[in-house]
Amino acid sequence: MSDKIICLCKGISEDTIIDAIKNGADTIEKVKEATGATTGHCHGSRCKGPIEELIAKYK
């Protein structure tokens, strides 16, 4: 398990995002709906890239 924070604005961890992907969130929009990632102050400018990498790795 990783404590690494992927979405800094919302404090959403890598593990939370991976769990969402493994449960069917296979697009940025679905990860957003499942976790709230990309909905913070930066609107995903910092976390979309890492989330896309996680989707490619875990879907």
mmJSON file of the N, C-alpha and C atoms, coordinates in Angstrom:
{"data_MODEL":{"atom_site":{
"group_PDB":["ATOM","ATOM","ATOM","ATOM","ATOM","ATOM","ATOM","ATOM","ATOM","ATOM","ATOM","ATOM","ATOM","ATOM","ATOM","ATOM","ATOM","ATOM","ATOM","ATOM","ATOM","ATOM","ATOM","ATOM","ATOM","ATOM","ATOM","ATOM","ATOM","ATOM","ATOM","ATOM","ATOM","ATOM","ATOM","ATOM","ATOM","ATOM","ATOM","ATOM","ATOM","ATOM","ATOM","ATOM","ATOM","ATOM","ATOM","ATOM","ATOM","ATOM","ATOM","ATOM","ATOM","ATOM","ATOM","ATOM","ATOM","ATOM","ATOM","ATOM","ATOM","ATOM","ATOM","ATOM","ATOM","ATOM","ATOM","ATOM","ATOM","ATOM","ATOM","ATOM","ATOM","ATOM","ATOM","ATOM","ATOM","ATOM","ATOM","ATOM","ATOM","ATOM","ATOM","ATOM","ATOM","ATOM","ATOM","ATOM","ATOM","ATOM","ATOM","ATOM","ATOM","ATOM","ATOM","ATOM","ATOM","ATOM","ATOM","ATOM","ATOM","ATOM","ATOM","ATOM","ATOM","ATOM","ATOM","ATOM","ATOM","ATOM","ATOM","ATOM","ATOM","ATOM","ATOM","ATOM","ATOM","ATOM","ATOM","ATOM","ATOM","ATOM","ATOM","ATOM","ATOM","ATOM","ATOM","ATOM","ATOM","ATOM","ATOM","ATOM","ATOM","ATOM","ATOM","ATOM","ATOM","ATOM","ATOM","ATOM","ATOM","ATOM","ATOM","ATOM","ATOM","ATOM","ATOM","ATOM","ATOM","ATOM","ATOM","ATOM","ATOM","ATOM","ATOM","ATOM","ATOM","ATOM","ATOM","ATOM","ATOM","ATOM","ATOM","ATOM","ATOM","ATOM","ATOM","ATOM","ATOM","ATOM","ATOM","ATOM","ATOM","ATOM","ATOM","ATOM","ATOM"],
"id":[1,2,3,4,5,6,7,8,9,10,11,12,13,14,15,16,17,18,19,20,21,22,23,24,25,26,27,28,29,30,31,32,33,34,35,36,37,38,39,40,41,42,43,44,45,46,47,48,49,50,51,52,53,54,55,56,57,58,59,60,61,62,63,64,65,66,67,68,69,70,71,72,73,74,75,76,77,78,79,80,81,82,83,84,85,86,87,88,89,90,91,92,93,94,95,96,97,98,99,100,101,102,103,104,105,106,107,108,109,110,111,112,113,114,115,116,117,118,119,120,121,122,123,124,125,126,127,128,129,130,131,132,133,134,135,136,137,138,139,140,141,142,143,144,145,146,147,148,149,150,151,152,153,154,155,156,157,158,159,160,161,162,163,164,165,166,167,168,169,170,171,172,173,174,175,176,177],
"type_symbol":["N","C","C","N","C","C","N","C","C","N","C","C","N","C","C","N","C","C","N","C","C","N","C","C","N","C","C","N","C","C","N","C","C","N","C","C","N","C","C","N","C","C","N","C","C","N","C","C","N","C","C","N","C","C","N","C","C","N","C","C","N","C","C","N","C","C","N","C","C","N","C","C","N","C","C","N","C","C","N","C","C","N","C","C","N","C","C","N","C","C","N","C","C","N","C","C","N","C","C","N","C","C","N","C","C","N","C","C","N","C","C","N","C","C","N","C","C","N","C","C","N","C","C","N","C","C","N","C","C","N","C","C","N","C","C","N","C","C","N","C","C","N","C","C","N","C","C","N","C","C","N","C","C","N","C","C","N","C","C","N","C","C","N","C","C","N","C","C","N","C","C","N","C","C","N","C","C"],
"label_atom_id":["N","CA","C","N","CA","C","N","CA","C","N","CA","C","N","CA","C","N","CA","C","N","CA","C","N","CA","C","N","CA","C","N","CA","C","N","CA","C","N","CA","C","N","CA","C","N","CA","C","N","CA","C","N","CA","C","N","CA","C","N","CA","C","N","CA","C","N","CA","C","N","CA","C","N","CA","C","N","CA","C","N","CA","C","N","CA","C","N","CA","C","N","CA","C","N","CA","C","N","CA","C","N","CA","C","N","CA","C","N","CA","C","N","CA","C","N","CA","C","N","CA","C","N","CA","C","N","CA","C","N","CA","C","N","CA","C","N","CA","C","N","CA","C","N","CA","C","N","CA","C","N","CA","C","N","CA","C","N","CA","C","N","CA","C","N","CA","C","N","CA","C","N","CA","C","N","CA","C","N","CA","C","N","CA","C","N","CA","C","N","CA","C","N","CA","C","N","CA","C","N","CA","C","N","CA","C"],
"label_alt_id":[null,null,null,null,null,null,null,null,null,null,null,null,null,null,null,null,null,null,null,null,null,null,null,null,null,null,null,null,null,null,null,null,null,null,null,null,null,null,null,null,null,null,null,null,null,null,null,null,null,null,null,null,null,null,null,null,null,null,null,null,null,null,null,null,null,null,null,null,null,null,null,null,null,null,null,null,null,null,null,null,null,null,null,null,null,null,null,null,null,null,null,null,null,null,null,null,null,null,null,null,null,null,null,null,null,null,null,null,null,null,null,null,null,null,null,null,null,null,null,null,null,null,null,null,null,null,null,null,null,null,null,null,null,null,null,null,null,null,null,null,null,null,null,null,null,null,null,null,null,null,null,null,null,null,null,null,null,null,null,null,null,null,null,null,null,null,null,null,null,null,null,null,null,null,null,null,null],
"label_comp_id":["MET","MET","MET","SER","SER","SER","ASP","ASP","ASP","LYS","LYS","LYS","ILE","ILE","ILE","ILE","ILE","ILE","CYS","CYS","CYS","LEU","LEU","LEU","CYS","CYS","CYS","LYS","LYS","LYS","GLY","GLY","GLY","ILE","ILE","ILE","SER","SER","SER","GLU","GLU","GLU","ASP","ASP","ASP","THR","THR","THR","ILE","ILE","ILE","ILE","ILE","ILE","ASP","ASP","ASP","ALA","ALA","ALA","ILE","ILE","ILE","LYS","LYS","LYS","ASN","ASN","ASN","GLY","GLY","GLY","ALA","ALA","ALA","ASP","ASP","ASP","THR","THR","THR","ILE","ILE","ILE","GLU","GLU","GLU","LYS","LYS","LYS","VAL","VAL","VAL","LYS","LYS","LYS","GLU","GLU","GLU","ALA","ALA","ALA","THR","THR","THR","GLY","GLY","GLY","ALA","ALA","ALA","THR","THR","THR","THR","THR","THR","GLY","GLY","GLY","HIS","HIS","HIS","CYS","CYS","CYS","HIS","HIS","HIS","GLY","GLY","GLY","SER","SER","SER","ARG","ARG","ARG","CYS","CYS","CYS","LYS","LYS","LYS","GLY","GLY","GLY","PRO","PRO","PRO","ILE","ILE","ILE","GLU","GLU","GLU","GLU","GLU","GLU","LEU","LEU","LEU","ILE","ILE","ILE","ALA","ALA","ALA","LYS","LYS","LYS","TYR","TYR","TYR","LYS","LYS","LYS"],
"label_asym_id":["A","A","A","A","A","A","A","A","A","A","A","A","A","A","A","A","A","A","A","A","A","A","A","A","A","A","A","A","A","A","A","A","A","A","A","A","A","A","A","A","A","A","A","A","A","A","A","A","A","A","A","A","A","A","A","A","A","A","A","A","A","A","A","A","A","A","A","A","A","A","A","A","A","A","A","A","A","A","A","A","A","A","A","A","A","A","A","A","A","A","A","A","A","A","A","A","A","A","A","A","A","A","A","A","A","A","A","A","A","A","A","A","A","A","A","A","A","A","A","A","A","A","A","A","A","A","A","A","A","A","A","A","A","A","A","A","A","A","A","A","A","A","A","A","A","A","A","A","A","A","A","A","A","A","A","A","A","A","A","A","A","A","A","A","A","A","A","A","A","A","A","A","A","A","A","A","A"],
"label_entity_id":["1","1","1","1","1","1","1","1","1","1","1","1","1","1","1","1","1","1","1","1","1","1","1","1","1","1","1","1","1","1","1","1","1","1","1","1","1","1","1","1","1","1","1","1","1","1","1","1","1","1","1","1","1","1","1","1","1","1","1","1","1","1","1","1","1","1","1","1","1","1","1","1","1","1","1","1","1","1","1","1","1","1","1","1","1","1","1","1","1","1","1","1","1","1","1","1","1","1","1","1","1","1","1","1","1","1","1","1","1","1","1","1","1","1","1","1","1","1","1","1","1","1","1","1","1","1","1","1","1","1","1","1","1","1","1","1","1","1","1","1","1","1","1","1","1","1","1","1","1","1","1","1","1","1","1","1","1","1","1","1","1","1","1","1","1","1","1","1","1","1","1","1","1","1","1","1","1"],
"label_seq_id":[1,1,1,2,2,2,3,3,3,4,4,4,5,5,5,6,6,6,7,7,7,8,8,8,9,9,9,10,10,10,11,11,11,12,12,12,13,13,13,14,14,14,15,15,15,16,16,16,17,17,17,18,18,18,19,19,19,20,20,20,21,21,21,22,22,22,23,23,23,24,24,24,25,25,25,26,26,26,27,27,27,28,28,28,29,29,29,30,30,30,31,31,31,32,32,32,33,33,33,34,34,34,35,35,35,36,36,36,37,37,37,38,38,38,39,39,39,40,40,40,41,41,41,42,42,42,43,43,43,44,44,44,45,45,45,46,46,46,47,47,47,48,48,48,49,49,49,50,50,50,51,51,51,52,52,52,53,53,53,54,54,54,55,55,55,56,56,56,57,57,57,58,58,58,59,59,59],
"pdbx_PDB_ins_code":[null,null,null,null,null,null,null,null,null,null,null,null,null,null,null,null,null,null,null,null,null,null,null,null,null,null,null,null,null,null,null,null,null,null,null,null,null,null,null,null,null,null,null,null,null,null,null,null,null,null,null,null,null,null,null,null,null,null,null,null,null,null,null,null,null,null,null,null,null,null,null,null,null,null,null,null,null,null,null,null,null,null,null,null,null,null,null,null,null,null,null,null,null,null,null,null,null,null,null,null,null,null,null,null,null,null,null,null,null,null,null,null,null,null,null,null,null,null,null,null,null,null,null,null,null,null,null,null,null,null,null,null,null,null,null,null,null,null,null,null,null,null,null,null,null,null,null,null,null,null,null,null,null,null,null,null,null,null,null,null,null,null,null,null,null,null,null,null,null,null,null,null,null,null,null,null,null],
"Cartn_x":[0.841,0.0,0.886,0.422,1.193,0.457,1.203,0.641,0.845,1.38,1.682,0.4,0.424,-0.726,-0.591,-1.615,-1.634,-2.343,-3.503,-4.248,-3.929,-3.01,-2.554,-3.65,-4.466,-5.512,-6.534,-6.894,-7.919,-7.334,-6.014,-5.368,-5.727,-5.898,-6.324,-5.099,-5.05,-3.866,-3.847,-2.649,-2.462,-3.308,-3.345,-4.127,-5.611,-6.135,-7.548,-7.827,-6.938,-7.112,-6.98,-6.003,-5.836,-7.065,-7.61,-8.826,-9.975,-10.12,-11.181,-10.985,-9.752,-9.456,-9.791,-9.384,-9.654,-11.145,-11.928,-13.374,-14.101,-13.368,-14.011,-13.837,-13.18,-12.972,-11.787,-12.071,-11.004,-10.786,-11.329,-11.091,-10.884,-10.321,-10.15,-11.506,-12.522,-13.853,-14.403,-14.228,-14.717,-13.928,-12.611,-11.805,-12.265,-12.552,-13.056,-14.355,-15.29,-16.575,-16.406,-15.495,-15.316,-14.538,-13.617,-12.704,-12.725,-13.17,-13.086,-11.774,-10.869,-9.599,-9.881,-9.071,-9.139,-10.187,-10.822,-11.862,-11.377,-10.094,-9.548,-9.204,-8.453,-8.093,-7.407,-6.567,-5.811,-6.579,-7.749,-8.591,-7.852,-6.967,-6.282,-4.988,-4.555,-3.33,-2.111,-2.135,-1.012,-1.237,-2.47,-2.695,-3.209,-3.671,-4.202,-3.161,-1.945,-0.879,-0.613,-0.359,-0.152,-1.364,-2.573,-3.768,-3.837,-3.547,-3.54,-2.529,-1.367,-0.362,-0.887,-1.577,-2.139,-3.238,-4.068,-5.112,-4.461,-3.433,-2.748,-2.138,-1.654,-0.984,-1.957,-3.09,-3.96,-5.299,-5.678,-7.003,-6.999],
"Cartn_y":[-1.186,0.0,1.249,2.25,3.475,4.644,5.466,6.683,7.875,7.606,8.678,9.407,10.721,11.541,11.905,11.582,11.883,13.212,13.388,14.648,15.495,16.44,17.249,18.159,18.709,19.636,18.96,17.739,17.017,15.97,15.762,14.797,13.353,13.028,11.683,10.832,9.673,8.818,7.973,7.504,6.583,5.325,4.8,3.589,3.798,4.963,5.262,5.277,5.87,5.938,4.552,3.773,2.411,1.569,1.685,0.942,1.316,2.607,3.05,2.465,2.46,1.908,0.42,-0.297,-1.737,-2.033,-1.052,-1.205,-0.61,-0.374,0.016,1.455,2.289,3.683,3.736,3.54,3.396,4.635,5.765,7.047,8.106,9.24,10.343,10.736,10.83,11.241,10.262,8.975,7.97,8.006,8.227,8.368,9.611,10.673,11.906,11.637,10.948,10.634,9.743,8.782,7.811,8.367,9.306,9.726,11.217,12.024,13.472,14.059,13.207,13.696,14.583,15.557,16.568,17.642,17.642,18.631,19.735,19.758,20.763,22.059,22.872,24.214,24.211,23.209,23.202,22.527,21.965,21.308,20.215,19.511,18.371,18.681,19.934,20.252,19.52,19.16,18.427,16.925,16.464,15.029,14.253,14.915,14.166,13.253,13.732,12.91,11.654,11.799,10.605,9.667,10.222,9.376,8.608,9.267,8.577,7.432,7.652,6.589,5.416,5.714,4.648,3.891,4.604,3.938,2.979,3.434,2.579,1.35,1.517,0.418,-0.58,-0.11,-0.964,-1.341,-0.782,-1.138,-2.467],
"Cartn_z":[0.0,0.0,0.0,-0.702,-0.853,-0.212,0.493,1.061,0.129,-1.061,-2.012,-2.403,-2.303,-2.678,-4.158,-4.924,-6.358,-6.609,-6.013,-6.148,-4.917,-5.098,-3.968,-3.433,-4.301,-3.866,-2.951,-3.269,-2.513,-1.572,-1.621,-0.734,-1.035,-2.311,-2.706,-3.015,-2.368,-2.461,-3.728,-4.034,-5.151,-4.952,-3.731,-3.458,-3.74,-3.371,-3.626,-5.122,-5.881,-7.331,-7.954,-7.517,-8.037,-7.729,-6.528,-6.179,-7.108,-7.392,-8.298,-9.692,-10.171,-11.497,-11.53,-10.506,-10.448,-10.34,-9.885,-9.792,-10.996,-12.087,-13.335,-13.777,-12.983,-13.377,-14.337,-15.621,-16.611,-17.478,-17.048,-17.709,-16.625,-17.023,-16.068,-15.485,-16.318,-15.855,-14.818,-15.05,-14.098,-12.796,-12.883,-11.661,-10.898,-11.623,-11.013,-10.263,-10.902,-10.271,-9.047,-9.13,-8.048,-6.861,-7.121,-6.053,-5.739,-6.672,-6.505,-7.006,-7.467,-8.019,-9.223,-9.431,-10.499,-10.237,-9.074,-8.789,-7.858,-7.573,-6.668,-7.368,-6.673,-7.14,-8.507,-8.774,-10.044,-11.181,-10.888,-11.897,-12.657,-11.942,-12.541,-13.261,-13.253,-13.997,-13.442,-12.16,-11.573,-11.531,-11.48,-11.254,-12.461,-13.496,-14.644,-15.271,-15.436,-16.023,-15.208,-13.901,-13.077,-13.05,-13.076,-13.095,-14.41,-15.525,-16.819,-16.824,-16.206,-16.112,-15.284,-14.189,-13.35,-14.094,-14.85,-15.642,-16.635,-17.332,-18.313,-17.643,-16.447,-15.742,-15.117,-14.594,-13.779,-14.398,-15.535,-16.071,-16.778],
"occupancy":[1.0,1.0,1.0,1.0,1.0,1.0,1.0,1.0,1.0,1.0,1.0,1.0,1.0,1.0,1.0,1.0,1.0,1.0,1.0,1.0,1.0,1.0,1.0,1.0,1.0,1.0,1.0,1.0,1.0,1.0,1.0,1.0,1.0,1.0,1.0,1.0,1.0,1.0,1.0,1.0,1.0,1.0,1.0,1.0,1.0,1.0,1.0,1.0,1.0,1.0,1.0,1.0,1.0,1.0,1.0,1.0,1.0,1.0,1.0,1.0,1.0,1.0,1.0,1.0,1.0,1.0,1.0,1.0,1.0,1.0,1.0,1.0,1.0,1.0,1.0,1.0,1.0,1.0,1.0,1.0,1.0,1.0,1.0,1.0,1.0,1.0,1.0,1.0,1.0,1.0,1.0,1.0,1.0,1.0,1.0,1.0,1.0,1.0,1.0,1.0,1.0,1.0,1.0,1.0,1.0,1.0,1.0,1.0,1.0,1.0,1.0,1.0,1.0,1.0,1.0,1.0,1.0,1.0,1.0,1.0,1.0,1.0,1.0,1.0,1.0,1.0,1.0,1.0,1.0,1.0,1.0,1.0,1.0,1.0,1.0,1.0,1.0,1.0,1.0,1.0,1.0,1.0,1.0,1.0,1.0,1.0,1.0,1.0,1.0,1.0,1.0,1.0,1.0,1.0,1.0,1.0,1.0,1.0,1.0,1.0,1.0,1.0,1.0,1.0,1.0,1.0,1.0,1.0,1.0,1.0,1.0,1.0,1.0,1.0,1.0,1.0,1.0],
"B_iso_or_equiv":[0.0,0.0,0.0,0.0,0.0,0.0,0.0,0.0,0.0,0.0,0.0,0.0,0.0,0.0,0.0,0.0,0.0,0.0,0.0,0.0,0.0,0.0,0.0,0.0,0.0,0.0,0.0,0.0,0.0,0.0,0.0,0.0,0.0,0.0,0.0,0.0,0.0,0.0,0.0,0.0,0.0,0.0,0.0,0.0,0.0,0.0,0.0,0.0,0.0,0.0,0.0,0.0,0.0,0.0,0.0,0.0,0.0,0.0,0.0,0.0,0.0,0.0,0.0,0.0,0.0,0.0,0.0,0.0,0.0,0.0,0.0,0.0,0.0,0.0,0.0,0.0,0.0,0.0,0.0,0.0,0.0,0.0,0.0,0.0,0.0,0.0,0.0,0.0,0.0,0.0,0.0,0.0,0.0,0.0,0.0,0.0,0.0,0.0,0.0,0.0,0.0,0.0,0.0,0.0,0.0,0.0,0.0,0.0,0.0,0.0,0.0,0.0,0.0,0.0,0.0,0.0,0.0,0.0,0.0,0.0,0.0,0.0,0.0,0.0,0.0,0.0,0.0,0.0,0.0,0.0,0.0,0.0,0.0,0.0,0.0,0.0,0.0,0.0,0.0,0.0,0.0,0.0,0.0,0.0,0.0,0.0,0.0,0.0,0.0,0.0,0.0,0.0,0.0,0.0,0.0,0.0,0.0,0.0,0.0,0.0,0.0,0.0,0.0,0.0,0.0,0.0,0.0,0.0,0.0,0.0,0.0,0.0,0.0,0.0,0.0,0.0,0.0],
"pdbx_formal_charge":[null,null,null,null,null,null,null,null,null,null,null,null,null,null,null,null,null,null,null,null,null,null,null,null,null,null,null,null,null,null,null,null,null,null,null,null,null,null,null,null,null,null,null,null,null,null,null,null,null,null,null,null,null,null,null,null,null,null,null,null,null,null,null,null,null,null,null,null,null,null,null,null,null,null,null,null,null,null,null,null,null,null,null,null,null,null,null,null,null,null,null,null,null,null,null,null,null,null,null,null,null,null,null,null,null,null,null,null,null,null,null,null,null,null,null,null,null,null,null,null,null,null,null,null,null,null,null,null,null,null,null,null,null,null,null,null,null,null,null,null,null,null,null,null,null,null,null,null,null,null,null,null,null,null,null,null,null,null,null,null,null,null,null,null,null,null,null,null,null,null,null,null,null,null,null,null,null],
"auth_seq_id":[1,1,1,2,2,2,3,3,3,4,4,4,5,5,5,6,6,6,7,7,7,8,8,8,9,9,9,10,10,10,11,11,11,12,12,12,13,13,13,14,14,14,15,15,15,16,16,16,17,17,17,18,18,18,19,19,19,20,20,20,21,21,21,22,22,22,23,23,23,24,24,24,25,25,25,26,26,26,27,27,27,28,28,28,29,29,29,30,30,30,31,31,31,32,32,32,33,33,33,34,34,34,35,35,35,36,36,36,37,37,37,38,38,38,39,39,39,40,40,40,41,41,41,42,42,42,43,43,43,44,44,44,45,45,45,46,46,46,47,47,47,48,48,48,49,49,49,50,50,50,51,51,51,52,52,52,53,53,53,54,54,54,55,55,55,56,56,56,57,57,57,58,58,58,59,59,59],
"auth_comp_id":["MET","MET","MET","SER","SER","SER","ASP","ASP","ASP","LYS","LYS","LYS","ILE","ILE","ILE","ILE","ILE","ILE","CYS","CYS","CYS","LEU","LEU","LEU","CYS","CYS","CYS","LYS","LYS","LYS","GLY","GLY","GLY","ILE","ILE","ILE","SER","SER","SER","GLU","GLU","GLU","ASP","ASP","ASP","THR","THR","THR","ILE","ILE","ILE","ILE","ILE","ILE","ASP","ASP","ASP","ALA","ALA","ALA","ILE","ILE","ILE","LYS","LYS","LYS","ASN","ASN","ASN","GLY","GLY","GLY","ALA","ALA","ALA","ASP","ASP","ASP","THR","THR","THR","ILE","ILE","ILE","GLU","GLU","GLU","LYS","LYS","LYS","VAL","VAL","VAL","LYS","LYS","LYS","GLU","GLU","GLU","ALA","ALA","ALA","THR","THR","THR","GLY","GLY","GLY","ALA","ALA","ALA","THR","THR","THR","THR","THR","THR","GLY","GLY","GLY","HIS","HIS","HIS","CYS","CYS","CYS","HIS","HIS","HIS","GLY","GLY","GLY","SER","SER","SER","ARG","ARG","ARG","CYS","CYS","CYS","LYS","LYS","LYS","GLY","GLY","GLY","PRO","PRO","PRO","ILE","ILE","ILE","GLU","GLU","GLU","GLU","GLU","GLU","LEU","LEU","LEU","ILE","ILE","ILE","ALA","ALA","ALA","LYS","LYS","LYS","TYR","TYR","TYR","LYS","LYS","LYS"],
"auth_asym_id":["A","A","A","A","A","A","A","A","A","A","A","A","A","A","A","A","A","A","A","A","A","A","A","A","A","A","A","A","A","A","A","A","A","A","A","A","A","A","A","A","A","A","A","A","A","A","A","A","A","A","A","A","A","A","A","A","A","A","A","A","A","A","A","A","A","A","A","A","A","A","A","A","A","A","A","A","A","A","A","A","A","A","A","A","A","A","A","A","A","A","A","A","A","A","A","A","A","A","A","A","A","A","A","A","A","A","A","A","A","A","A","A","A","A","A","A","A","A","A","A","A","A","A","A","A","A","A","A","A","A","A","A","A","A","A","A","A","A","A","A","A","A","A","A","A","A","A","A","A","A","A","A","A","A","A","A","A","A","A","A","A","A","A","A","A","A","A","A","A","A","A","A","A","A","A","A","A"],
"auth_atom_id":["N","CA","C","N","CA","C","N","CA","C","N","CA","C","N","CA","C","N","CA","C","N","CA","C","N","CA","C","N","CA","C","N","CA","C","N","CA","C","N","CA","C","N","CA","C","N","CA","C","N","CA","C","N","CA","C","N","CA","C","N","CA","C","N","CA","C","N","CA","C","N","CA","C","N","CA","C","N","CA","C","N","CA","C","N","CA","C","N","CA","C","N","CA","C","N","CA","C","N","CA","C","N","CA","C","N","CA","C","N","CA","C","N","CA","C","N","CA","C","N","CA","C","N","CA","C","N","CA","C","N","CA","C","N","CA","C","N","CA","C","N","CA","C","N","CA","C","N","CA","C","N","CA","C","N","CA","C","N","CA","C","N","CA","C","N","CA","C","N","CA","C","N","CA","C","N","CA","C","N","CA","C","N","CA","C","N","CA","C","N","CA","C","N","CA","C","N","CA","C","N","CA","C","N","CA","C"],
"pdbx_PDB_model_num":[1,1,1,1,1,1,1,1,1,1,1,1,1,1,1,1,1,1,1,1,1,1,1,1,1,1,1,1,1,1,1,1,1,1,1,1,1,1,1,1,1,1,1,1,1,1,1,1,1,1,1,1,1,1,1,1,1,1,1,1,1,1,1,1,1,1,1,1,1,1,1,1,1,1,1,1,1,1,1,1,1,1,1,1,1,1,1,1,1,1,1,1,1,1,1,1,1,1,1,1,1,1,1,1,1,1,1,1,1,1,1,1,1,1,1,1,1,1,1,1,1,1,1,1,1,1,1,1,1,1,1,1,1,1,1,1,1,1,1,1,1,1,1,1,1,1,1,1,1,1,1,1,1,1,1,1,1,1,1,1,1,1,1,1,1,1,1,1,1,1,1,1,1,1,1,1,1]
}}}
